[in-house]
Amino acid sequence: MLINQVTPFSSCRVTYDCQETGSKCTDLFRVTDSWQHEGPRYDCVLIQGWPRSSVFFAQALGLFSVSLCGQTHDLAILQPFTQKQRNKVTGYIELEEVSGGRYEFCFVESIIRAVHIIPPTPQNSRFVVQDLVDSDAYLRFISMK
């Protein structure tokens, strides 16, 4: 195996089919340890898992291209979340960090879209998926248990 070059990058555009209109939409998400000189920014994303019917939420921690035997592959380092049941009071999808600091790699092509996830608060110890950001997020997540 001959790796010719590894090139990190700090932002990525993903194009997805909107659940509301069927048109193509584009999201931009960022992965950087110095966002506008204010500190780190590691955006969250929705990932197409395997089998194809499974999806999961993760925080993107790194993005890079790898040139291998004349082909270039864009990869992401992720910290996945464990999805819990919807909150019975709020109706939001709740997430927990995966214990043990597990990380995963995926091809950037597996990223469906950026997702807004609210971090834990003193009142709620879980992360909360904000599905009212746009109509695609609402329609996409409403069917998730």
C-alpha positions as CSV (number, residue, x, y, z in Angstrom):
1,M,0.0,0.0,0.0
2,L,1.6,3.3,-1.1
3,I,0.1,6.4,0.3
4,N,1.4,9.3,-1.8
5,Q,-0.2,12.2,0.1
6,V,-2.6,13.1,2.9
7,T,-4.1,16.5,2.7
8,P,-6.3,17.9,5.6
9,F,-9.1,20.3,4.9
10,S,-11.4,22.3,7.2
11,S,-14.7,22.5,5.4
12,C,-16.8,20.4,3.1
13,R,-19.9,20.8,0.9
14,V,-22.4,18.0,0.8
15,T,-25.3,17.9,-1.7
16,Y,-28.5,16.0,-0.8
17,D,-32.0,15.5,-2.1
18,C,-34.5,17.7,-0.2
19,Q,-37.3,15.7,1.3
20,E,-39.8,18.5,0.8
21,T,-39.2,19.6,-2.8
22,G,-37.1,16.8,-4.3
23,S,-34.5,19.4,-5.4
24,K,-30.8,19.3,-4.7
25,C,-29.7,21.3,-1.7
26,T,-26.2,22.0,-0.4
27,D,-24.8,22.1,3.1
28,L,-21.5,23.4,4.3
29,F,-20.0,22.1,7.5
30,R,-16.7,22.9,9.2
31,V,-14.0,21.0,11.1
32,T,-11.4,23.3,12.6
33,D,-9.5,23.8,15.8
34,S,-9.5,27.6,15.3
35,W,-12.8,29.0,14.0
36,Q,-12.5,32.8,13.5
37,H,-9.8,32.7,16.2
38,E,-12.4,31.9,18.8
39,G,-11.7,28.2,19.4
40,P,-12.7,24.9,17.8
41,R,-15.6,24.2,15.6
42,Y,-16.6,20.6,14.9
43,D,-20.0,20.5,13.1
44,C,-22.4,17.6,13.3
45,V,-23.6,15.5,10.4
46,L,-26.0,12.7,9.5
47,I,-24.2,9.7,8.0
48,Q,-25.5,7.0,5.7
49,G,-24.6,3.8,7.5
50,W,-24.5,0.1,6.6
51,P,-26.9,-1.5,5.8
52,R,-28.2,1.3,3.5
53,S,-31.3,1.7,5.6
54,S,-29.4,2.8,8.7
55,V,-28.3,6.3,9.4
56,F,-26.5,7.8,12.4
57,F,-25.6,11.1,13.9
58,A,-21.9,12.1,14.5
59,Q,-19.6,15.0,15.1
60,A,-17.1,15.5,12.4
61,L,-13.6,15.8,14.0
62,G,-11.4,15.8,10.9
63,L,-11.5,15.9,7.1
64,F,-8.7,14.8,4.8
65,S,-7.9,13.5,1.3
66,V,-5.7,10.5,0.8
67,S,-4.0,9.8,-2.5
68,L,-3.5,6.1,-2.8
69,C,-2.2,4.3,-5.9
70,G,-3.3,7.1,-8.2
71,Q,-6.8,7.6,-6.7
72,T,-7.9,10.3,-4.3
73,H,-10.4,9.5,-1.5
74,D,-12.0,12.1,0.8
75,L,-12.4,10.8,4.4
76,A,-13.8,12.0,7.6
77,I,-13.0,11.1,11.2
78,L,-16.2,11.0,13.3
79,Q,-17.3,10.7,16.9
80,P,-20.6,8.9,16.6
81,F,-23.6,9.5,18.9
82,T,-25.9,6.8,20.3
83,Q,-29.5,7.6,19.4
84,K,-32.0,7.4,22.2
85,Q,-35.8,7.5,22.1
86,R,-37.6,10.7,21.3
87,N,-38.2,12.8,24.5
88,K,-41.8,12.1,25.5
89,V,-42.3,15.8,26.5
90,T,-40.5,17.7,23.8
91,G,-40.6,15.2,20.9
92,Y,-37.0,15.8,20.0
93,I,-34.5,13.0,19.2
94,E,-32.0,12.7,22.0
95,L,-28.4,11.5,21.7
96,E,-25.6,10.4,24.0
97,E,-21.9,10.4,23.4
98,V,-20.6,6.9,22.7
99,S,-18.8,5.7,25.8
100,G,-15.1,4.8,25.5
101,G,-14.2,7.6,23.1
102,R,-15.0,5.5,20.0
103,Y,-14.1,7.1,16.6
104,E,-15.0,6.0,13.1
105,F,-13.8,6.8,9.6
106,C,-16.2,7.2,6.7
107,F,-16.0,8.4,3.1
108,V,-17.2,12.0,2.7
109,E,-19.7,10.7,0.2
110,S,-21.5,8.9,3.1
111,I,-22.3,12.2,4.7
112,I,-26.0,13.0,4.0
113,R,-26.2,16.5,5.4
114,A,-25.1,18.8,8.2
115,V,-27.2,18.6,11.3
116,H,-27.8,21.1,14.2
117,I,-27.3,19.3,17.5
118,I,-27.8,21.2,20.8
119,P,-25.2,20.2,23.5
120,P,-26.3,19.1,26.9
121,T,-27.5,21.7,29.4
122,P,-27.8,21.7,33.2
123,Q,-31.5,20.7,32.8
124,N,-30.8,17.9,30.2
125,S,-27.8,15.6,30.2
126,R,-28.3,14.5,26.5
127,F,-27.6,16.1,23.2
128,V,-30.8,17.1,21.3
129,V,-31.2,17.0,17.5
130,Q,-32.8,20.3,16.3
131,D,-35.1,19.2,13.6
132,L,-36.9,22.6,13.1
133,V,-33.9,24.2,11.3
134,D,-35.5,23.6,7.9
135,S,-38.3,21.6,6.3
136,D,-35.9,18.9,5.0
137,A,-34.6,18.2,8.6
138,Y,-38.1,18.0,10.0
139,L,-39.4,15.6,7.3
140,R,-36.2,13.6,7.4
141,F,-36.1,13.1,11.1
142,I,-39.9,12.8,11.8
143,S,-39.8,9.2,10.8
144,M,-36.9,8.4,13.0
145,K,-37.8,6.6,16.2
